[in-house]
Amino acid sequence: MRQDIIVALMAEAAGKEAVHLMNIEIMLENPVGVGEHANILQSIRDEVLELGKQRGLIETLRSLD
């Protein structure tokens, strides 16, 4: 049971990590195409912070494994 919970949480964090990484890539490659973001730098910063949060969660979960 413990291992199943850790695996599930890692999978969830890995999925969110992939989403934030892709958002960063899209914003860096096409900053003009992201019309709803008035401040592109702040938007990228927010995504980077969320990416770091997910990576930190993955590392923490690995330490519990």
C-alpha angles and dihedrals in degrees: 000000000000092000092047091054092049091048092049093049091047091050091051092048092046090053092050090046090055092049094051092045091052091047089053092049092049093048093048094048098040110021092154092055094061096085101170092058109085092180107041094181092056090047092052091046091052091051092048091051091051090047090053090048092055093045090051090051091051092051091048091050090049089055089056092051 
